[in-house]
Amino acid sequence: MTFTLKTDNSTAVCTERGGELISFICGGVEYVWTGDAKYWSGQAPHLFPAVCASLNNSVTYDGTVYPMKKHGIVRGEKFRVVELSPDGVVLENKWNDETLKSFPYRYTLRVSHRISDVGFTTEYTVYGEDDMTFCIGGHPAFNCPLPEGGSFEDYQIRFHNASGAVMSLTENGYMDPALPKLDRIRDNVLPLKYSDFDRDAMIIENLPSKKLDLVSAVSGHGLRFTFDGFKAIGIWTPIGKKAPFVCLEPWNGLPASVTESGKAEDKKYAVTLKAGEKYSVAYSMSVI
């Protein structure tokens, strides 16, 4: 089932399956990737309680090893509608006997999508019935180039402040301290080049400002992406496919490192939540 959200100038579509926002049209322009399986059938999955690949496809919780799929346990799963209004929806996914086989805690994850005339916000709220440690993140894909034309490599990511930022690569889904750090940002600008994704995603940490613009250097048209509350961001397009989209992925948690312990509590940027508490974090985009 899908749900259509509307304002005077924009329309969005959200899904019950996966709880995703799969379309955002503003001023007649579609900004969200359409999910063409030729390149990548995904669009904007939610990553919980793991971000990207886990070491040996498993995570250790409280001394016990549990199997963990890439990106966690809620991707593609059914969410139920908690609230629905003309411009917003709140969807919920809860623990069950199957989720306990991979993540041994009782959780409720609510995903809120709200649109405006110029953009949208996606917010995650996690409620815990048990003490728990988890990673969480988004994986929204945006059309690049936009329908106005041009090419992927006409686009730049312009950071509002990238002073001191650290850029890393993943390879075969994992981080590795032996891989070289990247040095691609000049004067807060990262030009998009397909060749920079020949290994996998680029990961950026230590950004002083959690705000960036994805824009065409030719037209100046694009979007602003804000991810306050997230510690890192992944930038990804599929290896070797020259796909017409780029993912901007805000994360609390990182892909597994080949040198890590595999324990949930040792995961960099993981969130620890006490029973009875809640945790919220959000990202948003607005049209430029």
Steps between C-alpha positions, in 0.01 A plus 500: 500500500618853426401840640505827311590820684428841349555869546425781255836455325616146573390137506661200667430128505580279801476123530369273771755237391834627624352825632679695227444832327535392137405816313524873556383726219538873548414754233451211259850358557562152646792504745490144636650208307236286330650161591585369152633148565743537208707712737359450851147407600526678834387857562520607864534204738535543875805349667438346844657361719800471266648739244631336183691173534566331835821304554440143383130590471459495876497722808576402859244616755559432870759236416287306250554507124189573290465493119454845348400581144654795320331820622317317778153356547238758395585551134205382293300399807143608563430816696157596631354848479484678834406848375400633159434858397498679163869590532639231727501138609641310797576131445595242761696175507521294821694203629362152454619142537683521167687824576617355833701242305728779372450783749419365848318806630144629508489818296252726323626700202288787374579672172340837435488662155377858474506716189486873433473706183879479460619175658449218747623374836542137604528439875586180686381436855606184681323386819662227708333253732848364579843658537647486149781613275431559132606683187255700291509687173335600176576407140303748282589506130459816293480540125834619366475651249159648560248474213611836360795321338876513526716222640582345837848652487357851456400477867687601813451454870558835665556468874411792724813426703729202432797624700675201657270243340635147450408303185531121490418221256330169544607192307291183474260672738759545778712783630871432533761721671746388231296666225621848408308800627358717225581862434234614256343804668635837389358825639207300642417354156499132400448453123314177423700254291394142429861386538498603868250219563703223335548328835173584673358779715685807619458569871546843653545560872583802719298750298461822703175577315243229427370685199592460134366592157478257207488730199578519131808712434334591168149601606538552876186289548498229763417438863619576852545204734509549877586220743552652844527229764684256274872439544595393147371500145551246225493602135430219254410406147535143367844386386549507124138566402512875434165519674298825479470543875705555814420396856556737791504271804501649852621249758541444870716193466743399225556204269698226668877536515717198427673570834192539722385265777150448362349602834209743478636715780830546315336633184609856429210746536259231624212619718438364850143525626366418845175308542202735503688780320475621142749629244425727203705623204400644161620606157339737251530630147389825341503610140761744372 
